[in-house]
Amino acid sequence: MTRFVPLQVYETLLSAYGPQHWWPAENPFEVMVGAILTQNTNWKNVEKAIANLKTHDMLNCESIATSNLAQLGDVIRPSGSYMQKSRYLQQFSLFYYNNGKRKGLMQWPLTVLRHRLLTVHGIGPETADSMLLYALDKPVFVVDAYTKRLFVRLGHFSHALSYDSIQHYFQQRLPESLPLFQEFHALIVEHAKRYCKTKPMCPQCPLIHCCPTAECASMEMNRSLLPDVG
């Protein structure tokens, strides 16, 4: 079996699903709010929380930074862990406002900006990189649970590899391109939701011909269909 390099995986997924045009938001600040709200929950819950923020005219850094935490938590309740996330949102909104909002943040070099984002309470590598990629136009490869699951199954690396090592793996093997990194991440998410689930649906998967995990699953299935001659 030939193992596809990352760019071949990207081209196969793009052919299968078409452009995803992710991240769904009306402006960059909404992207960054969504990146925090989506921690440990699904996107439908995030959409409900964002809709609530819009209804209460709170989807801006000034309103979030000066809001009552209990009230903010109640507004974003659909996202889960709402009191924790209300603190995260408030800390980030203060950081965002005090550093000149998007225009101010865009002036920092990528390495400095990423480091500064990671100092904000509640922002880890995946959240920071989502903000950088989708809201601040920085070409960084976002590594999420879907990415790790897919490429472990494709045989590219093991579960033990760290976030930064996985990110380095992709950025060394792909051209540095903002649209490519954005689209690839979105395609991986779409693929994981359709086929590469916790329990994979291998027979219909567009990557089945380059996936050793699918090949092993197929062999196991074929063995189970053999007649018992014992």
C-alpha positions as CSV (number, residue, x, y, z in Angstrom):
1,M,0.0,0.0,0.0
2,T,1.3,3.4,-1.0
3,R,1.2,6.0,1.8
4,F,-0.1,9.4,0.7
5,V,2.0,12.4,1.6
6,P,0.0,15.2,3.3
7,L,-0.5,17.1,0.1
8,Q,-2.0,14.1,-1.6
9,V,-4.3,13.6,1.4
10,Y,-5.4,17.3,1.0
11,E,-6.0,16.9,-2.7
12,T,-8.0,13.7,-2.2
13,L,-10.2,15.3,0.5
14,L,-10.7,18.5,-1.6
15,S,-11.8,16.4,-4.6
16,A,-14.2,14.4,-2.4
17,Y,-15.8,17.3,-0.5
18,G,-15.0,20.5,-2.3
19,P,-14.0,23.8,-0.7
20,Q,-15.3,24.2,2.9
21,H,-14.9,28.0,3.3
22,W,-14.2,27.6,7.0
23,W,-14.3,29.4,9.6
24,P,-18.0,30.5,9.7
25,A,-18.1,34.0,11.2
26,E,-19.1,37.6,10.3
27,N,-15.8,39.1,11.5
28,P,-12.4,38.2,13.0
29,F,-13.4,38.8,16.6
30,E,-16.3,36.4,16.2
31,V,-13.8,33.8,15.0
32,M,-11.7,34.3,18.1
33,V,-14.7,34.1,20.4
34,G,-15.7,30.9,18.6
35,A,-12.2,29.4,19.0
36,I,-12.6,29.7,22.8
37,L,-16.2,28.6,22.9
38,T,-15.6,25.5,20.9
39,Q,-13.3,24.0,23.5
40,N,-14.7,20.6,24.5
41,T,-18.0,21.0,22.7
42,N,-19.5,20.7,19.2
43,W,-20.0,23.6,16.8
44,K,-23.8,23.5,17.1
45,N,-23.5,24.5,20.7
46,V,-21.1,27.2,19.8
47,E,-23.5,28.6,17.3
48,K,-26.2,28.9,20.0
49,A,-23.8,30.7,22.3
50,I,-22.7,33.1,19.6
51,A,-26.3,33.8,18.6
52,N,-27.1,34.6,22.3
53,L,-24.1,37.0,22.4
54,K,-25.5,38.8,19.3
55,T,-29.0,38.9,20.7
56,H,-27.6,40.7,23.8
57,D,-25.4,43.0,21.7
58,M,-22.3,41.5,23.5
59,L,-20.3,40.2,20.6
60,N,-17.5,42.8,20.9
61,C,-14.5,43.0,23.1
62,E,-15.7,46.1,25.1
63,S,-18.9,44.4,26.2
64,I,-17.3,41.1,27.1
65,A,-14.4,42.8,29.0
66,T,-16.7,44.9,31.1
67,S,-19.6,42.4,31.6
68,N,-20.7,40.7,34.8
69,L,-19.2,37.2,34.7
70,A,-22.3,35.5,35.9
71,Q,-24.4,37.2,33.2
72,L,-21.9,36.5,30.5
73,G,-21.8,32.8,31.6
74,D,-25.6,32.6,31.4
75,V,-25.5,34.1,27.8
76,I,-22.9,31.5,26.6
77,R,-24.4,28.6,28.6
78,P,-25.1,26.4,25.5
79,S,-21.3,26.1,24.9
80,G,-20.8,24.1,28.2
81,S,-18.4,24.9,31.0
82,Y,-19.9,28.4,30.7
83,M,-18.5,30.0,33.8
84,Q,-15.0,28.8,32.9
85,K,-15.4,30.0,29.4
86,S,-16.8,33.4,30.5
87,R,-13.6,34.0,32.4
88,Y,-11.6,32.9,29.3
89,L,-13.6,35.3,27.1
90,Q,-13.2,38.2,29.5
91,Q,-9.4,37.7,29.8
92,F,-9.0,37.4,26.1
93,S,-11.2,40.5,25.4
94,L,-9.1,42.5,27.8
95,F,-5.9,41.3,26.1
96,Y,-7.4,42.1,22.7
97,Y,-8.5,45.6,23.6
98,N,-5.4,46.5,25.5
99,N,-3.2,45.5,22.6
100,G,-4.9,47.5,19.9
101,K,-7.5,44.9,18.8
102,R,-6.8,43.1,15.5
103,K,-4.8,45.9,13.9
104,G,-2.5,46.0,16.9
105,L,-2.1,42.2,17.1
106,M,-1.4,42.0,13.3
107,Q,1.7,44.2,13.7
108,W,3.5,41.5,15.9
109,P,5.7,38.8,14.2
110,L,4.1,35.4,14.2
111,T,6.3,33.9,16.9
112,V,5.8,36.8,19.2
113,L,2.0,36.9,18.6
114,R,1.6,33.2,19.3
115,H,3.7,33.4,22.4
116,R,1.6,36.3,23.7
117,L,-1.7,34.5,22.9
118,L,-0.5,31.5,24.9
119,T,0.0,33.7,28.0
120,V,-3.7,34.5,28.1
121,H,-5.6,32.4,30.6
122,G,-7.6,29.7,28.8
123,I,-5.8,29.8,25.5
124,G,-3.8,26.7,24.6
125,P,-2.0,25.8,21.3
126,E,-5.0,24.7,19.3
127,T,-7.1,27.8,20.3
128,A,-4.2,30.2,19.7
129,D,-3.5,28.6,16.3
130,S,-7.1,28.7,15.3
131,M,-7.1,32.5,16.0
132,L,-3.9,33.0,14.1
133,L,-5.0,31.0,11.1
134,Y,-8.6,32.2,10.7
135,A,-8.7,35.6,12.3
136,L,-5.2,37.0,12.1
137,D,-4.1,35.7,8.6
138,K,-1.0,33.8,9.9
139,P,-0.1,30.6,8.1
140,V,0.1,28.1,11.0
141,F,-1.2,24.5,10.8
142,V,-3.9,23.8,13.4
143,V,-3.7,20.4,15.0
144,D,-6.9,19.1,16.6
145,A,-8.1,15.7,17.7
146,Y,-9.5,15.0,14.2
147,T,-6.1,15.7,12.6
148,K,-4.3,13.4,15.0
149,R,-6.8,10.6,14.7
150,L,-6.7,10.7,10.9
151,F,-3.0,10.8,10.4
152,V,-2.3,8.2,13.1
153,R,-4.6,5.9,11.3
154,L,-2.9,6.7,8.0
155,G,0.4,5.7,9.6
156,H,2.2,9.0,9.6
157,F,3.0,9.2,13.3
158,S,2.0,7.7,16.7
159,H,-0.4,8.9,19.3
160,A,2.5,9.8,21.5
161,L,3.7,12.7,19.3
162,S,3.2,16.1,20.9
163,Y,1.1,19.0,19.5
164,D,4.2,21.0,18.4
165,S,5.9,18.0,16.8
166,I,2.8,17.2,14.8
167,Q,2.5,20.9,13.7
168,H,6.2,20.8,12.7
169,Y,5.6,17.6,10.7
170,F,2.9,19.2,8.5
171,Q,4.6,22.6,8.1
172,Q,7.8,20.9,6.9
173,R,5.8,18.9,4.3
174,L,3.4,21.5,3.0
175,P,4.0,24.8,1.2
176,E,3.5,27.7,3.5
177,S,0.1,28.9,2.4
178,L,-2.7,30.5,4.4
179,P,-5.5,29.3,2.1
180,L,-4.1,25.8,2.0
181,F,-3.8,25.5,5.8
182,Q,-7.3,26.9,6.3
183,E,-8.8,24.6,3.7
184,F,-6.9,21.5,4.9
185,H,-8.0,21.9,8.5
186,A,-11.6,22.3,7.4
187,L,-11.4,19.3,5.1
188,I,-10.0,17.1,7.9
189,V,-12.8,18.2,10.2
190,E,-15.4,17.3,7.5
191,H,-13.8,14.0,6.8
192,A,-13.6,13.0,10.4
193,K,-17.3,13.8,10.9
194,R,-18.3,11.7,7.9
195,Y,-16.0,8.7,7.9
196,C,-13.0,8.9,10.3
197,K,-15.1,8.8,13.4
198,T,-14.1,7.2,16.7
199,K,-15.5,4.0,15.2
200,P,-14.3,4.5,11.5
201,M,-16.6,3.9,8.5
202,C,-13.9,2.6,6.3
203,P,-15.7,1.0,3.3
204,Q,-17.0,4.4,1.9
205,C,-13.9,6.4,2.9
206,P,-12.2,8.3,0.0
207,L,-8.8,7.5,1.7
208,I,-9.3,3.8,2.0
209,H,-6.7,2.9,-0.6
210,C,-3.9,4.6,1.3
211,C,-5.0,3.8,4.9
212,P,-3.4,0.8,6.7
213,T,-6.0,1.0,9.4
214,A,-8.7,0.4,6.8
215,E,-6.8,-2.4,5.2
216,C,-6.4,-4.1,8.6
217,A,-10.1,-3.6,9.3
218,S,-11.0,-5.1,5.9
219,M,-8.8,-8.2,6.6
220,E,-10.4,-8.7,10.0
221,M,-13.8,-8.5,8.4
222,N,-12.9,-11.0,5.7
223,R,-11.5,-13.4,8.3
224,S,-14.8,-13.2,10.3
225,L,-16.7,-14.2,7.2
226,L,-14.7,-17.4,6.6
227,P,-16.6,-20.6,7.5
228,D,-15.7,-22.2,10.8
229,V,-14.1,-25.5,9.9
230,G,-13.0,-26.3,13.4
